[in-house]
Amino acid sequence: MMGQKKAARLQILNGWKEIASYLREGVRTVQRHEREMGLPIHRPAGKSSAAVVAIQAELDNWITTGPSRVDSMPMRRALNTRTNSLRANFLQVDSEIALTFASLALEADDQQKRRRTAETARKAYDTIIRLRKDTDLGDAEKDKLEANLRQLKSELQSLGQRF
């Protein structure tokens, strides 16, 4: 009998809409609260895409104790590592493309084509210089990028670009 009374007092909210309505928030806001601030949500099937439920008492406690940010440092570090890796790859590819444009400019007979192609290579050079400040490169990546930039700068100077 005691267990039945306790179960009767346990108010369960089913689904995101019901939880959001109880908290007087939008569904996406509530989902973000779960992800970023540890809103106590349960997934009976144990899967991340499963139906969700919440217990009113746990939500009330979460609200009164003050939601706190979930330690997302590992996730942030992983994202920063991935972003840095993509940026490093972009710099390498962009330096190769800029070198190609500089070579095309050097070979061009048409002055208009030569000027436009040289300007494109120069814009790429300037972008690489700006972005590499915020990019952690390994020694091999750094050496290759620096070699490309030295060659690019030399070719651009021979095309009349000033630094």
C-alpha positions as CSV (number, residue, x, y, z in Angstrom):
1,M,0.0,0.0,0.0
2,M,2.8,2.4,0.9
3,G,4.4,1.8,-2.6
4,Q,1.1,2.6,-4.3
5,K,0.9,5.9,-2.5
6,K,4.4,6.8,-3.5
7,A,3.8,5.9,-7.1
8,A,0.6,7.9,-7.2
9,R,2.4,11.0,-6.1
10,L,5.1,10.5,-8.7
11,Q,4.1,12.8,-11.6
12,I,5.6,11.7,-14.9
13,L,5.7,13.9,-18.0
14,N,5.7,12.1,-21.3
15,G,7.5,13.6,-24.4
16,W,9.1,16.8,-25.2
17,K,5.9,18.8,-25.6
18,E,4.6,17.9,-22.2
19,I,7.9,18.6,-20.5
20,A,8.2,21.9,-22.4
21,S,4.7,22.9,-21.4
22,Y,5.4,22.2,-17.8
23,L,8.5,24.3,-17.8
24,R,6.8,27.0,-19.9
25,E,9.5,26.8,-22.6
26,G,9.7,25.8,-26.2
27,V,10.6,22.2,-27.1
28,R,14.0,23.2,-28.6
29,T,14.8,25.3,-25.5
30,V,14.1,22.3,-23.3
31,Q,16.2,20.0,-25.5
32,R,19.0,22.5,-25.3
33,H,18.7,22.7,-21.5
34,E,19.0,18.9,-21.4
35,R,22.1,19.0,-23.6
36,E,23.9,22.0,-22.1
37,M,22.6,22.3,-18.6
38,G,21.8,18.8,-17.4
39,L,18.0,19.0,-17.4
40,P,16.9,15.6,-15.8
41,I,15.4,13.8,-18.7
42,H,15.0,10.0,-18.9
43,R,14.9,7.7,-21.9
44,P,13.3,4.5,-20.9
45,A,14.6,2.6,-23.9
46,G,18.1,3.8,-23.1
47,K,18.6,5.2,-26.6
48,S,19.4,8.8,-27.4
49,S,16.6,8.9,-30.0
50,A,14.1,7.1,-27.8
51,A,10.9,8.7,-26.2
52,V,11.6,10.9,-23.2
53,V,10.0,11.2,-19.9
54,A,10.7,13.5,-16.9
55,I,9.6,13.4,-13.3
56,Q,8.1,16.7,-12.1
57,A,9.8,16.5,-8.8
58,E,13.2,16.2,-10.5
59,L,12.4,19.1,-12.8
60,D,11.3,21.2,-9.8
61,N,14.5,20.4,-8.0
62,W,16.6,21.2,-11.1
63,I,14.9,24.6,-11.3
64,T,15.3,25.4,-7.5
65,T,18.9,24.3,-7.2
66,G,19.8,26.3,-10.2
67,P,20.7,24.7,-13.5
68,S,24.4,24.5,-14.1
69,R,26.2,24.0,-17.3
70,V,27.2,20.4,-18.0
71,D,30.9,20.0,-18.3
72,S,31.1,20.3,-22.0
73,M,34.9,20.8,-22.0
74,P,35.6,17.4,-23.6
75,M,33.1,18.1,-26.3
76,R,34.4,21.6,-26.8
77,R,38.0,20.3,-27.0
78,A,37.0,17.7,-29.6
79,L,35.2,20.4,-31.6
80,N,38.2,22.7,-31.4
81,T,40.5,19.9,-32.4
82,R,38.3,19.1,-35.4
83,T,38.0,22.8,-36.4
84,N,41.7,23.2,-36.1
85,S,42.3,20.2,-38.2
86,L,39.9,21.4,-40.9
87,R,41.6,24.9,-40.8
88,A,45.0,23.3,-41.2
89,N,43.9,21.3,-44.2
90,F,42.3,24.4,-45.7
91,L,45.5,26.4,-45.3
92,Q,47.5,23.6,-47.1
93,V,45.0,23.3,-49.9
94,D,44.6,27.1,-50.3
95,S,48.4,27.5,-50.4
96,E,48.6,25.0,-53.3
97,I,45.7,26.7,-55.1
98,A,47.4,30.1,-54.6
99,L,50.6,28.8,-56.0
100,T,48.8,27.4,-59.0
101,F,47.2,30.9,-59.6
102,A,50.5,32.6,-59.3
103,S,52.1,30.2,-61.8
104,L,49.2,30.8,-64.2
105,A,49.7,34.6,-63.8
106,L,53.4,34.2,-64.5
107,E,52.6,32.3,-67.7
108,A,49.8,34.6,-68.9
109,D,50.4,36.7,-72.0
110,D,47.3,38.7,-71.6
111,Q,47.9,41.5,-69.1
112,Q,44.3,41.5,-67.8
113,K,44.4,37.8,-67.1
114,R,47.8,38.2,-65.5
115,R,46.6,41.0,-63.2
116,R,43.3,39.2,-62.2
117,T,45.1,35.9,-61.6
118,A,47.8,37.6,-59.5
119,E,45.2,39.4,-57.5
120,T,43.4,36.1,-56.8
121,A,46.7,34.5,-55.6
122,R,47.4,37.6,-53.4
123,K,44.0,37.4,-51.8
124,A,44.6,33.8,-51.0
125,Y,48.0,34.6,-49.6
126,D,46.5,37.3,-47.3
127,T,43.8,34.9,-46.1
128,I,46.3,32.2,-45.3
129,I,48.5,34.7,-43.3
130,R,45.4,35.8,-41.4
131,L,44.1,32.3,-40.6
132,R,47.3,30.7,-39.7
133,K,47.7,32.8,-36.6
134,D,44.7,31.0,-35.0
135,T,45.7,27.5,-36.3
136,D,47.9,25.0,-34.5
137,L,50.1,23.3,-37.0
138,G,52.3,20.3,-36.5
139,D,55.9,20.7,-37.4
140,A,55.6,19.0,-40.8
141,E,52.4,21.0,-41.7
142,K,54.1,24.2,-40.6
143,D,57.2,23.5,-42.7
144,K,55.2,22.7,-45.8
145,L,52.9,25.7,-45.4
146,E,55.9,28.1,-44.8
147,A,57.7,26.7,-47.9
148,N,54.5,27.3,-49.9
149,L,54.1,30.8,-48.6
150,R,57.8,31.7,-49.3
151,Q,57.5,30.4,-52.8
152,L,54.1,32.2,-53.3
153,K,55.5,35.5,-51.9
154,S,58.4,35.3,-54.3
155,E,56.2,34.6,-57.3
156,L,53.8,37.4,-56.3
157,Q,56.7,39.9,-55.9
158,S,57.9,39.0,-59.4
159,L,54.4,39.8,-60.5
160,G,54.7,43.3,-59.0
161,Q,52.8,42.6,-55.8
162,R,54.1,44.6,-52.8
163,F,54.3,43.3,-49.3
